[in-house]
Amino acid sequence: MDILENIKKQIKDNPILLYMKGSPDIPQCGFSKSVVDALITCNIPFSFVDVLHPDIRADLRHYANWPTFPQLWVKGELIGGHDIVIDLFSKGELQPLLKTASDSLTTH
Amino acid sequence: MTPMYHKLTDLLTQAFHPTYLHIVNESHLHQKPGHDTHFKIIIVSLIFKEIPEIQRHRMVYSTIGDCMDSIHAVSLKLLTPNEWRDHETLSFKSPSCQHQQSTDNKQPL
């Protein structure tokens, strides 16, 4: 499967998906770490893909029409990068958003 | 001020006619003295009125498109004048890099 097809499948198959540098336990970038901390604080399971290994940044950047990482995708839609996710989190809007996505998964 | 600072200022001023534009070069915080790699940009503009935040970000990324090839990270705070007024406690701290020796110095983004 080529990289682009794989990206599409990842986004389709994972209702809450974080593309990040590194992994949640060993983030490779302060922006990724900050978003992971917010997601974990929301206490709702999420999937992640390390964009560095393999390096899928160019393809994902193009597909998402979004030049930076991390990227949070919820139910197939790009929510945003670090600034937007942290803004939602600080306004108390991130947890409900994630919960809706999580609930939709369990009802299927 | 660096060439990149001026380029960003020109592009963003032309595109958004900002009420307020603040570009902070934070590259020195990331152990890359002399490089224009990390920026924090605050734009207050009427153009953002009734535009969702993700779309605002896309507008800025599109405006500074070429610059993104050499910028490693940019934090954006994009507000309308009314939002700015309501945003009294504007806390806007960029996260620090992690493990930058192993990854960040190799490629932008």
Backbone of each chain as ProteinMPNN parsed JSONL, in Angstrom:
{"seq_chain_A": "MDILENIKKQIKDNPILLYMKGSPDIPQCGFSKSVVDALITCNIPFSFVDVLHPDIRADLRHYANWPTFPQLWVKGELIGGHDIVIDLFSKGELQPLLKTASDSLTTH", "coords_chain_A": {"N_chain_A": [[0.854, -1.195, 0.0], [0.599, 2.182, -0.873], [1.983, 5.253, 0.491], [0.121, 7.357, 0.637], [-2.372, 6.072, 0.368], [-2.268, 4.586, 2.656], [-2.311, 6.578, 4.617], [-4.89, 7.621, 4.212], [-6.38, 5.385, 4.945], [-5.657, 5.122, 7.618], [-6.792, 7.442, 8.707], [-9.457, 6.988, 8.183], [-9.961, 4.67, 9.626], [-9.488, 5.258, 12.281], [-11.081, 6.909, 14.748], [-10.21, 8.876, 16.494], [-7.333, 10.367, 15.965], [-3.942, 11.024, 16.201], [-1.44, 12.562, 14.49], [1.887, 12.704, 15.001], [5.16, 13.805, 16.123], [7.306, 11.388, 17.042], [6.382, 9.315, 19.843], [3.604, 8.986, 22.191], [4.773, 8.448, 24.712], [7.428, 9.019, 24.266], [7.759, 11.742, 23.034], [8.91, 13.656, 20.243], [9.016, 16.331, 19.967], [8.172, 19.503, 21.2], [5.679, 20.603, 20.672], [4.16, 18.416, 19.868], [4.263, 16.952, 22.244], [2.849, 18.592, 23.978], [0.245, 18.485, 22.922], [-0.311, 15.756, 23.192], [-0.322, 15.603, 25.989], [-2.621, 17.087, 26.522], [-4.588, 15.471, 25.305], [-4.373, 13.108, 26.776], [-5.088, 14.03, 29.262], [-7.755, 14.434, 28.803], [-8.667, 11.902, 28.941], [-9.588, 9.97, 27.129], [-9.343, 7.296, 24.932], [-6.945, 7.358, 22.295], [-5.622, 7.077, 18.957], [-2.333, 6.97, 17.541], [0.077, 8.125, 15.146], [3.421, 8.011, 14.302], [5.008, 10.463, 12.606], [7.564, 10.538, 11.788], [8.765, 8.07, 11.523], [7.845, 5.593, 9.53], [9.051, 8.344, 7.515], [6.497, 10.263, 6.808], [5.84, 12.823, 6.381], [5.831, 14.656, 4.168], [3.877, 13.639, 2.411], [1.604, 13.599, 4.045], [1.374, 16.258, 4.763], [0.699, 17.36, 2.331], [-1.678, 15.973, 1.682], [-3.342, 16.73, 3.801], [-3.399, 19.402, 3.464], [-2.076, 21.083, 5.195], [0.549, 22.433, 6.886], [2.056, 21.722, 9.141], [3.057, 19.796, 12.076], [2.095, 18.594, 15.301], [-0.932, 16.925, 14.047], [-4.342, 16.746, 14.677], [-6.837, 14.492, 14.046], [-10.274, 13.927, 13.892], [-12.851, 11.73, 13.59], [-12.389, 11.517, 10.817], [-11.878, 14.099, 10.085], [-9.816, 16.953, 9.908], [-8.947, 18.519, 12.791], [-7.112, 20.348, 13.731], [-3.88, 21.877, 14.394], [-1.313, 22.171, 16.911], [-1.887, 24.733, 18.167], [-4.664, 25.154, 17.826], [-5.768, 22.842, 18.985], [-4.901, 23.065, 21.64], [-6.16, 25.401, 22.296], [-8.874, 24.641, 22.115], [-8.834, 22.786, 24.177], [-8.257, 24.387, 26.405], [-10.543, 25.841, 26.518], [-12.322, 23.991, 27.309], [-13.516, 22.447, 25.411], [-12.447, 20.348, 24.082], [-12.567, 17.787, 25.275], [-15.393, 17.067, 25.188], [-15.664, 16.933, 22.404], [-13.953, 14.811, 21.733], [-15.171, 12.804, 23.166], [-17.637, 12.477, 21.915], [-16.792, 11.426, 19.478], [-15.626, 9.094, 20.365], [-17.805, 7.786, 21.554], [-19.397, 7.338, 19.319], [-18.009, 5.379, 18.123], [-18.278, 3.148, 19.798], [-20.957, 2.554, 19.582], [-21.319, 1.381, 17.188]], "CA_chain_A": [[0.0, 0.0, 0.0], [1.475, 3.349, -0.88], [1.881, 6.09, 1.692], [-1.117, 8.132, 0.641], [-3.476, 5.151, 0.654], [-2.143, 4.217, 4.06], [-2.777, 7.732, 5.398], [-6.35, 7.657, 4.105], [-6.915, 4.272, 5.738], [-5.469, 5.447, 9.045], [-7.768, 8.474, 9.082], [-10.777, 6.366, 8.108], [-10.126, 3.594, 10.606], [-9.248, 5.7, 13.658], [-11.922, 8.093, 14.966], [-9.389, 9.92, 17.123], [-6.002, 10.025, 15.471], [-2.953, 12.092, 16.309], [-0.165, 12.451, 13.787], [2.818, 13.422, 15.877], [6.58, 13.456, 16.03], [7.605, 10.493, 18.147], [5.251, 8.587, 20.409], [3.139, 9.686, 23.395], [5.701, 8.335, 25.837], [8.697, 9.667, 23.905], [7.52, 12.725, 21.968], [10.149, 14.213, 19.683], [8.786, 17.743, 19.683], [7.406, 20.102, 22.283], [4.295, 20.809, 20.235], [3.509, 17.105, 19.953], [4.135, 16.597, 23.66], [1.8, 19.411, 24.568], [-1.048, 17.958, 22.476], [-0.476, 14.462, 23.866], [-0.697, 15.87, 27.382], [-4.026, 17.511, 26.523], [-5.428, 14.314, 24.977], [-4.361, 12.167, 27.9], [-5.866, 14.662, 30.324], [-9.168, 14.222, 28.461], [-8.952, 10.545, 29.381], [-10.297, 9.208, 26.102], [-8.297, 6.639, 24.141], [-6.698, 7.865, 20.941], [-4.576, 6.409, 18.196], [-1.318, 7.91, 17.072], [1.036, 7.695, 14.131], [4.672, 8.773, 14.316], [5.222, 10.909, 11.221], [8.998, 10.494, 11.48], [9.211, 6.693, 11.254], [8.612, 6.187, 8.434], [8.816, 9.771, 7.327], [5.34, 10.47, 5.923], [5.468, 14.226, 6.535], [5.546, 15.333, 2.901], [2.589, 13.166, 1.894], [0.519, 14.013, 4.938], [1.278, 17.713, 4.625], [0.004, 17.608, 1.069], [-3.041, 15.447, 1.767], [-4.107, 17.492, 4.786], [-3.301, 20.834, 3.17], [-1.72, 21.627, 6.517], [2.006, 22.263, 6.756], [2.798, 21.463, 10.374], [2.695, 18.675, 12.948], [1.12, 17.506, 15.167], [-2.27, 17.127, 13.486], [-5.369, 15.911, 15.303], [-7.979, 14.158, 13.185], [-11.393, 13.322, 14.614], [-13.878, 11.222, 12.66], [-12.021, 11.788, 9.431], [-11.763, 15.532, 9.811], [-8.702, 17.618, 10.575], [-9.363, 19.505, 13.79], [-6.107, 21.4, 13.695], [-2.572, 21.587, 14.959], [-1.106, 22.441, 18.334], [-2.527, 25.941, 18.705], [-6.116, 24.969, 17.857], [-6.107, 21.802, 19.964], [-4.694, 23.607, 22.988], [-7.212, 26.397, 22.491], [-10.09, 23.874, 22.429], [-8.637, 22.191, 25.499], [-8.339, 25.413, 27.45], [-11.938, 26.29, 26.587], [-13.142, 22.877, 27.762], [-14.274, 21.913, 24.278], [-11.769, 19.195, 23.475], [-13.064, 16.528, 25.852], [-16.685, 16.705, 24.575], [-15.431, 16.572, 20.997], [-13.37, 13.469, 21.698], [-16.138, 11.86, 23.716], [-18.6, 12.221, 20.847], [-16.16, 10.516, 18.516], [-15.431, 7.816, 21.042], [-19.127, 7.173, 21.714], [-19.89, 6.885, 18.018], [-17.3, 4.14, 17.824], [-18.788, 2.028, 20.584], [-22.337, 2.229, 19.232], [-21.36, 0.673, 15.916]], "C_chain_A": [[0.892, 1.248, 0.0], [1.138, 4.271, 0.29], [0.545, 6.804, 1.764], [-2.325, 7.255, 0.966], [-3.467, 4.76, 2.13], [-2.642, 5.334, 4.972], [-4.303, 7.781, 5.392], [-6.983, 6.569, 4.967], [-6.793, 4.568, 7.236], [-6.542, 6.426, 9.515], [-9.178, 7.888, 9.115], [-11.013, 5.4, 9.271], [-10.023, 4.052, 12.064], [-10.01, 6.993, 13.944], [-11.194, 9.224, 15.677], [-7.931, 9.58, 16.823], [-5.077, 11.23, 15.565], [-1.722, 11.733, 15.478], [0.836, 13.316, 14.537], [4.257, 13.024, 15.573], [6.938, 12.645, 17.265], [6.355, 9.77, 18.605], [4.808, 9.302, 21.687], [4.116, 9.585, 24.57], [7.066, 8.941, 25.543], [8.45, 10.646, 22.756], [8.833, 13.376, 21.525], [10.033, 15.705, 19.413], [7.881, 18.299, 20.78], [5.946, 20.312, 21.939], [3.519, 19.494, 20.307], [3.286, 16.707, 21.407], [2.965, 17.339, 24.303], [0.412, 18.89, 24.188], [-1.323, 16.591, 23.108], [-0.934, 14.674, 25.303], [-2.172, 16.273, 27.476], [-4.946, 16.316, 26.272], [-5.5, 13.347, 26.15], [-5.162, 12.736, 29.068], [-7.368, 14.489, 30.077], [-9.62, 12.804, 28.771], [-9.841, 9.778, 28.397], [-9.234, 8.612, 25.175], [-8.168, 7.245, 22.748], [-5.617, 7.031, 20.277], [-3.528, 7.449, 17.811], [-0.482, 7.272, 15.977], [2.25, 8.611, 14.236], [5.005, 9.171, 12.875], [6.693, 10.858, 10.814], [9.462, 9.11, 11.051], [8.051, 5.826, 10.811], [8.227, 7.647, 8.234], [7.691, 9.992, 6.304], [4.953, 11.944, 5.875], [5.068, 14.891, 5.216], [4.172, 14.937, 2.375], [1.422, 13.662, 2.746], [0.283, 15.516, 4.849], [0.444, 18.06, 3.391], [-1.457, 17.167, 1.161], [-3.912, 16.309, 2.675], [-4.228, 18.963, 4.393], [-3.026, 21.604, 4.454], [-0.225, 21.376, 6.704], [2.748, 21.823, 8.009], [2.275, 20.229, 11.106], [2.905, 19.114, 14.395], [-0.161, 17.935, 14.443], [-3.239, 16.19, 14.207], [-6.536, 15.742, 14.335], [-9.05, 13.473, 14.022], [-12.488, 12.99, 13.61], [-13.601, 11.686, 11.229], [-11.82, 13.24, 9.083], [-10.586, 16.115, 10.579], [-9.234, 18.688, 11.519], [-8.386, 20.671, 13.817], [-4.785, 20.931, 14.251], [-2.528, 21.983, 16.428], [-1.949, 23.609, 18.851], [-4.039, 25.761, 18.848], [-6.515, 23.948, 18.915], [-5.967, 22.342, 21.39], [-5.756, 24.663, 23.304], [-8.536, 25.702, 22.859], [-10.013, 23.305, 23.837], [-8.83, 23.229, 26.596], [-9.758, 25.955, 27.59], [-12.884, 25.174, 27.049], [-13.923, 22.21, 26.645], [-13.656, 20.65, 23.676], [-12.36, 17.878, 23.982], [-14.419, 16.136, 25.269], [-16.542, 16.266, 23.114], [-14.91, 15.143, 20.883], [-14.383, 12.434, 22.179], [-17.194, 11.506, 22.664], [-18.043, 11.224, 19.842], [-15.998, 9.128, 19.106], [-16.75, 7.067, 21.192], [-19.655, 6.621, 20.396], [-19.224, 5.577, 17.622], [-17.948, 2.959, 18.537], [-20.217, 1.65, 20.207], [-22.422, 1.479, 17.912], [-21.11, -0.818, 16.089]], "O_chain_A": [[1.831, 1.344, 0.79], [0.136, 4.084, 0.981], [-0.089, 6.853, 2.818], [-3.195, 7.648, 1.744], [-4.514, 4.624, 2.763], [-3.31, 5.076, 5.973], [-4.931, 7.959, 6.436], [-7.992, 6.799, 5.633], [-7.708, 4.298, 8.013], [-7.124, 6.258, 10.586], [-9.99, 8.247, 9.967], [-12.11, 5.324, 9.824], [-10.42, 3.326, 12.975], [-9.636, 8.054, 13.445], [-11.52, 10.396, 15.487], [-7.377, 8.624, 17.365], [-5.391, 12.313, 15.071], [-1.054, 10.731, 15.732], [0.641, 14.522, 14.684], [4.525, 12.05, 14.869], [6.882, 13.144, 18.389], [5.391, 9.628, 17.852], [5.546, 10.134, 22.214], [4.265, 10.538, 25.335], [7.784, 9.333, 26.463], [8.885, 10.404, 21.63], [9.735, 13.61, 22.329], [10.864, 16.277, 18.707], [6.943, 17.637, 21.224], [5.075, 20.213, 22.803], [2.371, 19.462, 20.748], [2.228, 16.181, 21.753], [2.195, 16.765, 25.074], [-0.492, 18.856, 25.024], [-2.451, 16.31, 23.512], [-1.841, 13.989, 25.774], [-2.882, 15.855, 28.391], [-5.965, 16.163, 26.945], [-6.57, 12.832, 26.474], [-5.838, 11.994, 29.78], [-8.154, 14.408, 31.021], [-10.818, 12.534, 28.855], [-10.733, 9.032, 28.801], [-8.346, 9.316, 24.695], [-9.162, 7.597, 22.112], [-4.813, 6.373, 20.937], [-3.807, 8.647, 17.764], [-0.353, 6.051, 15.894], [2.117, 9.835, 14.256], [5.252, 8.311, 12.029], [7.036, 11.098, 9.656], [10.433, 8.98, 10.306], [7.312, 5.348, 11.671], [7.2, 8.11, 8.73], [7.911, 9.915, 5.096], [3.874, 12.29, 5.391], [4.071, 15.61, 5.162], [3.395, 15.789, 1.944], [0.391, 14.089, 2.226], [-0.856, 15.983, 4.858], [-0.406, 18.949, 3.428], [-2.361, 17.903, 0.764], [-5.07, 16.585, 2.363], [-5.068, 19.685, 4.93], [-3.652, 22.622, 4.748], [0.216, 20.227, 6.681], [3.952, 21.574, 7.951], [1.207, 19.7, 10.798], [3.794, 19.917, 14.679], [-0.433, 19.121, 14.256], [-2.983, 14.992, 14.331], [-7.135, 16.714, 13.874], [-8.757, 12.544, 14.775], [-12.979, 13.855, 12.884], [-14.489, 12.183, 10.537], [-11.614, 13.583, 7.918], [-10.385, 15.809, 11.754], [-9.887, 19.641, 11.094], [-8.785, 21.832, 13.913], [-4.592, 19.75, 14.54], [-3.557, 22.111, 17.092], [-2.643, 23.479, 19.86], [-4.627, 26.158, 19.854], [-7.478, 24.153, 19.653], [-6.822, 22.095, 22.24], [-6.19, 24.793, 24.448], [-9.226, 26.118, 23.789], [-10.986, 23.334, 24.592], [-9.493, 22.966, 27.599], [-10.133, 26.465, 28.646], [-14.091, 25.384, 27.166], [-14.886, 21.488, 26.903], [-14.279, 19.974, 22.858], [-12.62, 16.965, 23.198], [-14.595, 14.98, 24.885], [-17.22, 15.345, 22.66], [-15.367, 14.367, 20.044], [-14.44, 11.321, 21.656], [-17.592, 10.346, 22.551], [-18.733, 10.299, 19.414], [-16.208, 8.119, 18.432], [-16.808, 5.855, 20.982], [-20.284, 5.564, 20.363], [-19.792, 4.772, 16.884], [-18.143, 1.898, 17.945], [-20.646, 0.531, 20.486], [-23.492, 0.989, 17.552], [-21.111, -1.562, 15.108]]}, "seq_chain_B": "MTPMYHKLTDLLTQAFHPTYLHIVNESHLHQKPGHDTHFKIIIVSLIFKEIPEIQRHRMVYSTIGDCMDSIHAVSLKLLTPNEWRDHETLSFKSPSCQHQQSTDNKQPL", "coords_chain_B": {"N_chain_B": [[16.284, 43.227, 13.127], [15.451, 40.296, 11.281], [15.79, 39.112, 7.842], [13.712, 37.233, 7.334], [11.822, 37.95, 9.218], [11.049, 40.44, 8.288], [10.001, 39.72, 5.818], [7.822, 38.116, 6.539], [6.34, 40.03, 7.924], [5.705, 41.84, 5.85], [4.194, 40.193, 4.065], [2.036, 39.364, 5.678], [0.926, 41.751, 6.499], [0.039, 42.835, 4.092], [-1.852, 40.925, 3.351], [-3.731, 40.726, 5.433], [-4.312, 43.17, 6.546], [-3.833, 43.988, 9.307], [-5.205, 44.935, 12.485], [-3.619, 44.657, 14.586], [-0.397, 43.403, 14.696], [1.903, 41.074, 15.642], [4.968, 39.771, 15.578], [7.038, 37.363, 16.781], [10.28, 36.395, 16.994], [11.361, 33.411, 17.921], [13.493, 31.834, 17.689], [15.925, 31.745, 18.989], [15.377, 30.465, 21.304], [15.562, 27.89, 20.781], [18.036, 26.924, 20.447], [19.258, 27.657, 18.1], [20.903, 29.859, 17.112], [20.903, 32.694, 15.043], [19.401, 31.597, 13.087], [16.33, 31.566, 11.327], [13.889, 30.058, 12.475], [11.843, 29.495, 14.284], [8.795, 30.888, 15.05], [6.438, 33.082, 16.602], [3.268, 34.22, 16.025], [0.981, 36.777, 16.25], [-2.074, 37.859, 15.132], [-4.419, 40.34, 14.74], [-7.338, 40.888, 13.166], [-9.958, 42.178, 11.153], [-10.643, 40.646, 9.046], [-10.841, 38.036, 9.844], [-13.326, 37.666, 10.846], [-16.119, 35.701, 11.564], [-14.98, 33.475, 10.439], [-14.01, 30.135, 10.677], [-11.65, 28.791, 13.053], [-9.777, 26.923, 12.099], [-9.771, 27.444, 9.423], [-8.801, 30.027, 9.392], [-6.165, 29.577, 10.157], [-5.329, 28.151, 7.923], [-5.483, 30.148, 6.019], [-3.422, 31.835, 6.824], [-1.194, 30.127, 6.663], [-1.245, 29.688, 3.943], [-0.709, 32.239, 3.002], [1.899, 32.735, 3.885], [3.23, 30.809, 2.596], [5.73, 30.034, 1.074], [7.633, 30.631, 2.945], [7.291, 28.712, 4.856], [8.783, 26.557, 4.184], [11.276, 26.876, 5.254], [10.861, 27.494, 7.845], [10.721, 26.075, 11.012], [8.82, 25.849, 13.036], [5.726, 27.374, 13.805], [3.765, 29.328, 15.86], [0.416, 30.257, 16.036], [-1.812, 32.868, 16.755], [-4.87, 33.934, 16.126], [-7.07, 36.421, 15.799], [-10.191, 38.248, 15.885], [-10.862, 41.796, 16.256], [-12.858, 42.057, 18.26], [-12.693, 39.576, 19.535], [-10.164, 39.783, 20.542], [-10.527, 41.777, 22.429], [-12.085, 40.427, 24.259], [-10.317, 38.68, 25.177], [-8.722, 38.766, 27.559], [-6.847, 37.628, 29.238], [-4.398, 36.871, 27.758], [-2.721, 34.275, 27.266], [0.042, 32.896, 25.926], [2.098, 30.907, 25.287], [4.768, 29.39, 23.753], [5.53, 25.931, 23.296], [8.501, 24.247, 24.402], [11.227, 22.827, 22.529], [11.706, 19.281, 22.111], [14.149, 16.833, 22.484], [15.702, 17.91, 20.461], [18.189, 17.72, 19.412], [18.36, 15.266, 18.221], [16.493, 15.204, 16.196], [15.365, 17.671, 15.302], [17.236, 19.264, 14.077], [17.729, 18.269, 11.644], [15.789, 18.36, 9.539], [13.468, 20.776, 8.386], [10.25, 20.989, 9.859]], "CA_chain_B": [[15.301, 42.261, 12.644], [16.009, 39.443, 10.233], [15.043, 39.13, 6.567], [12.464, 36.466, 7.429], [10.877, 38.772, 9.994], [10.512, 41.475, 7.395], [9.187, 39.074, 4.79], [6.549, 37.751, 7.184], [5.61, 41.27, 8.204], [5.161, 42.36, 4.595], [3.161, 39.296, 3.539], [0.865, 39.335, 6.551], [0.316, 43.079, 6.473], [-0.687, 42.967, 2.823], [-2.973, 39.982, 3.234], [-4.74, 40.772, 6.504], [-4.516, 44.542, 7.038], [-4.11, 43.745, 10.724], [-5.304, 45.955, 13.521], [-2.433, 44.429, 15.419], [0.438, 42.303, 14.205], [3.085, 40.907, 16.482], [5.748, 38.604, 15.175], [8.134, 37.153, 17.717], [11.245, 35.389, 16.557], [11.743, 32.631, 19.106], [14.491, 30.857, 17.254], [17.02, 31.65, 19.958], [14.972, 29.555, 22.379], [15.698, 26.518, 20.292], [19.464, 26.665, 20.242], [19.643, 27.827, 16.699], [21.174, 31.281, 16.935], [21.175, 33.12, 13.678], [18.492, 30.969, 12.146], [14.922, 31.957, 11.437], [13.22, 28.753, 12.423], [10.693, 29.412, 15.183], [8.116, 32.175, 15.169], [5.105, 33.198, 17.194], [2.623, 35.308, 15.285], [-0.351, 37.178, 16.699], [-2.699, 38.75, 14.164], [-5.787, 40.774, 15.017], [-7.812, 41.418, 11.889], [-11.391, 42.046, 10.862], [-10.807, 39.637, 7.998], [-11.117, 36.737, 10.46], [-14.68, 37.636, 11.369], [-16.995, 34.608, 11.149], [-14.223, 32.412, 9.776], [-13.576, 29.15, 11.679], [-10.235, 28.928, 13.379], [-8.915, 26.104, 11.235], [-9.678, 28.144, 8.147], [-7.894, 31.162, 9.618], [-4.804, 29.058, 10.102], [-5.016, 27.814, 6.531], [-5.262, 31.419, 5.313], [-2.078, 32.326, 7.158], [-0.221, 29.212, 6.066], [-1.247, 29.934, 2.507], [-0.075, 33.542, 2.765], [3.347, 32.683, 4.127], [3.572, 29.505, 2.037], [7.13, 29.755, 0.765], [8.434, 30.745, 4.173], [7.133, 27.516, 5.678], [9.807, 25.574, 3.832], [12.465, 27.043, 6.087], [10.477, 27.674, 9.247], [10.485, 24.787, 11.656], [7.582, 25.868, 13.813], [5.102, 28.68, 13.971], [2.563, 29.361, 16.684], [-0.471, 31.295, 15.54], [-2.981, 33.315, 17.512], [-5.545, 34.707, 15.088], [-8.265, 36.923, 16.463], [-10.836, 39.487, 15.438], [-10.739, 42.814, 17.31], [-13.756, 41.739, 19.372], [-12.138, 38.446, 20.272], [-9.003, 40.307, 21.269], [-11.044, 42.515, 23.572], [-12.566, 39.454, 25.232], [-9.228, 37.745, 25.446], [-7.909, 39.601, 28.43], [-5.686, 36.899, 29.741], [-3.81, 36.264, 26.569], [-1.563, 33.454, 27.588], [0.401, 32.416, 24.612], [3.47, 30.468, 25.459], [5.115, 28.294, 22.864], [6.234, 24.854, 23.977], [9.908, 24.124, 24.044], [11.528, 21.649, 21.723], [12.137, 18.07, 22.792], [15.069, 15.976, 21.723], [15.953, 18.568, 19.19], [19.479, 17.327, 18.852], [18.249, 14.052, 17.426], [15.599, 15.29, 15.049], [14.971, 18.974, 14.779], [18.258, 19.931, 13.293], [17.924, 17.617, 10.345], [14.894, 18.862, 8.507], [12.36, 21.574, 8.9], [8.95, 20.323, 9.93]], "C_chain_B": [[15.844, 41.513, 11.413], [15.201, 39.563, 8.939], [13.721, 38.382, 6.643], [11.403, 37.251, 8.187], [10.225, 39.805, 9.081], [9.616, 40.878, 6.319], [7.813, 38.698, 5.353], [5.699, 38.994, 7.446], [4.947, 41.805, 6.938], [3.992, 41.512, 4.099], [1.879, 39.381, 4.37], [0.157, 40.688, 6.575], [-0.519, 43.265, 5.213], [-1.954, 42.112, 2.808], [-4.091, 40.266, 4.24], [-5.034, 42.183, 7.031], [-4.765, 44.534, 8.546], [-4.277, 45.021, 11.55], [-4.069, 45.888, 14.398], [-1.686, 43.234, 14.844], [1.681, 42.236, 15.072], [3.784, 39.615, 16.074], [6.946, 38.493, 16.112], [9.038, 36.05, 17.162], [11.772, 34.662, 17.796], [12.849, 31.628, 18.793], [15.604, 30.667, 18.289], [16.673, 30.716, 21.118], [15.231, 28.101, 22.011], [17.116, 26.213, 19.848], [19.87, 26.745, 18.779], [19.927, 29.3, 16.437], [21.477, 31.618, 15.485], [20.257, 32.505, 12.648], [17.061, 31.449, 12.395], [14.064, 30.711, 11.358], [11.938, 28.691, 13.244], [10.081, 30.801, 15.362], [6.804, 32.022, 15.92], [4.461, 34.409, 16.548], [1.226, 35.554, 15.859], [-0.901, 38.168, 15.68], [-4.116, 39.07, 14.65], [-6.286, 41.468, 13.755], [-9.316, 41.209, 11.74], [-11.656, 40.957, 9.832], [-11.204, 38.278, 8.583], [-12.561, 36.599, 10.944], [-15.51, 36.519, 10.728], [-16.291, 33.532, 10.329], [-13.734, 31.436, 10.847], [-12.061, 29.179, 11.863], [-9.343, 28.124, 12.443], [-8.725, 26.781, 9.879], [-8.769, 29.373, 8.254], [-6.44, 30.703, 9.523], [-4.4, 28.753, 8.663], [-4.733, 29.083, 5.729], [-3.849, 31.937, 5.572], [-1.009, 31.432, 6.532], [-0.109, 29.461, 4.56], [-0.511, 31.239, 2.176], [1.437, 33.47, 2.896], [3.951, 31.411, 3.539], [5.045, 29.213, 1.847], [8.001, 29.769, 2.016], [8.388, 29.449, 4.986], [8.173, 26.449, 5.351], [11.021, 25.673, 4.755], [12.141, 27.27, 7.559], [10.168, 26.311, 9.848], [9.136, 24.772, 12.366], [7.042, 27.286, 13.897], [3.846, 28.518, 14.82], [1.702, 30.52, 16.227], [-1.564, 31.603, 16.555], [-3.696, 34.314, 16.623], [-6.912, 35.125, 15.596], [-8.888, 38.076, 15.681], [-10.658, 40.529, 16.552], [-11.642, 42.532, 18.511], [-13.233, 40.583, 20.217], [-10.929, 38.885, 21.11], [-9.464, 41.016, 22.549], [-11.478, 41.548, 24.68], [-11.459, 38.548, 25.758], [-8.231, 38.402, 26.386], [-6.672, 38.892, 28.961], [-5.055, 36.14, 28.596], [-2.529, 35.536, 26.955], [-1.153, 32.705, 26.33], [1.861, 31.992, 24.612], [3.738, 29.279, 24.549], [5.809, 27.191, 23.655], [7.698, 24.814, 23.544], [10.122, 22.867, 23.232], [11.918, 20.478, 22.622], [13.12, 17.341, 21.889], [15.515, 16.633, 20.429], [17.294, 18.179, 18.583], [19.319, 16.145, 17.9], [17.397, 14.235, 16.175], [15.503, 16.676, 14.444], [16.008, 19.616, 13.873], [18.395, 19.36, 11.89], [17.058, 18.241, 9.262], [13.864, 19.781, 9.127], [11.079, 20.777, 8.85], [9.069, 18.822, 9.836]], "O_chain_B": [[16.606, 42.068, 10.621], [14.072, 40.053, 8.943], [12.718, 38.831, 6.088], [10.224, 37.216, 7.834], [9.011, 40.008, 9.108], [8.595, 41.462, 5.955], [6.782, 38.933, 4.722], [4.491, 38.996, 7.213], [3.773, 42.176, 6.95], [2.934, 42.039, 3.755], [0.778, 39.46, 3.825], [-1.069, 40.753, 6.663], [-1.635, 43.782, 5.26], [-2.996, 42.536, 2.308], [-5.266, 40.067, 3.933], [-5.915, 42.358, 7.873], [-5.796, 45.023, 9.007], [-3.596, 46.025, 11.343], [-3.552, 46.897, 14.878], [-2.275, 42.194, 14.548], [2.414, 43.215, 15.214], [3.241, 38.519, 16.216], [7.759, 39.411, 16.218], [8.599, 34.93, 16.903], [12.519, 35.22, 18.599], [13.092, 30.693, 19.556], [16.149, 29.573, 18.442], [17.558, 30.235, 21.826], [15.125, 27.205, 22.848], [17.355, 25.362, 18.991], [20.717, 25.99, 18.304], [19.25, 29.921, 15.618], [22.215, 30.908, 14.801], [20.323, 32.847, 11.467], [16.656, 31.7, 13.53], [13.571, 30.355, 10.288], [11.04, 27.911, 12.927], [10.752, 31.751, 15.766], [6.154, 30.977, 15.876], [5.04, 35.495, 16.527], [0.403, 34.642, 15.937], [-0.277, 39.19, 15.397], [-4.904, 38.168, 14.934], [-5.744, 42.488, 13.33], [-9.862, 40.186, 12.154], [-12.758, 40.415, 9.756], [-11.828, 37.465, 7.901], [-12.965, 35.53, 11.4], [-15.587, 36.413, 9.504], [-16.936, 32.77, 9.609], [-13.11, 31.856, 11.822], [-11.307, 29.539, 10.959], [-8.277, 28.59, 12.04], [-7.658, 26.7, 9.272], [-8.055, 29.71, 7.308], [-5.604, 31.353, 8.895], [-3.284, 29.053, 8.239], [-3.853, 29.098, 4.868], [-3.172, 32.414, 4.662], [-0.043, 31.92, 5.946], [0.982, 29.444, 3.99], [0.218, 31.318, 1.187], [2.167, 34.074, 2.11], [5.039, 30.988, 3.929], [5.56, 28.242, 2.402], [8.972, 29.021, 2.128], [9.329, 29.129, 5.712], [8.414, 25.544, 6.15], [11.706, 24.681, 5.006], [13.028, 27.244, 8.412], [9.447, 25.503, 9.263], [8.401, 23.787, 12.296], [7.788, 28.255, 14.039], [2.984, 27.687, 14.536], [2.192, 31.635, 16.049], [-2.161, 30.697, 17.137], [-3.195, 35.413, 16.388], [-7.797, 34.294, 15.798], [-8.215, 38.778, 14.926], [-10.333, 40.164, 17.682], [-11.237, 42.744, 19.654], [-13.317, 40.604, 21.445], [-10.716, 38.413, 22.226], [-8.858, 40.866, 23.609], [-11.273, 41.804, 25.866], [-11.666, 37.754, 26.675], [-7.057, 38.572, 26.057], [-5.603, 39.484, 29.107], [-5.173, 34.919, 28.493], [-1.433, 36.097, 26.966], [-1.947, 31.963, 25.752], [2.725, 32.637, 24.017], [3.013, 28.284, 24.579], [6.581, 27.47, 24.572], [8.065, 25.285, 22.467], [9.297, 21.954, 23.247], [12.396, 20.664, 23.741], [12.927, 17.255, 20.676], [15.682, 15.96, 19.413], [17.497, 18.302, 17.375], [20.037, 16.03, 16.907], [17.561, 13.502, 15.2], [15.553, 16.838, 13.225], [15.674, 20.42, 13.003], [19.102, 19.918, 11.052], [17.55, 18.605, 8.194], [13.441, 19.579, 10.266], [10.846, 19.994, 7.929], [8.06, 18.118, 9.88]]}, "name": "protein", "num_of_chains": 2, "seq": "MDILENIKKQIKDNPILLYMKGSPDIPQCGFSKSVVDALITCNIPFSFVDVLHPDIRADLRHYANWPTFPQLWVKGELIGGHDIVIDLFSKGELQPLLKTASDSLTTHMTPMYHKLTDLLTQAFHPTYLHIVNESHLHQKPGHDTHFKIIIVSLIFKEIPEIQRHRMVYSTIGDCMDSIHAVSLKLLTPNEWRDHETLSFKSPSCQHQQSTDNKQPL"}
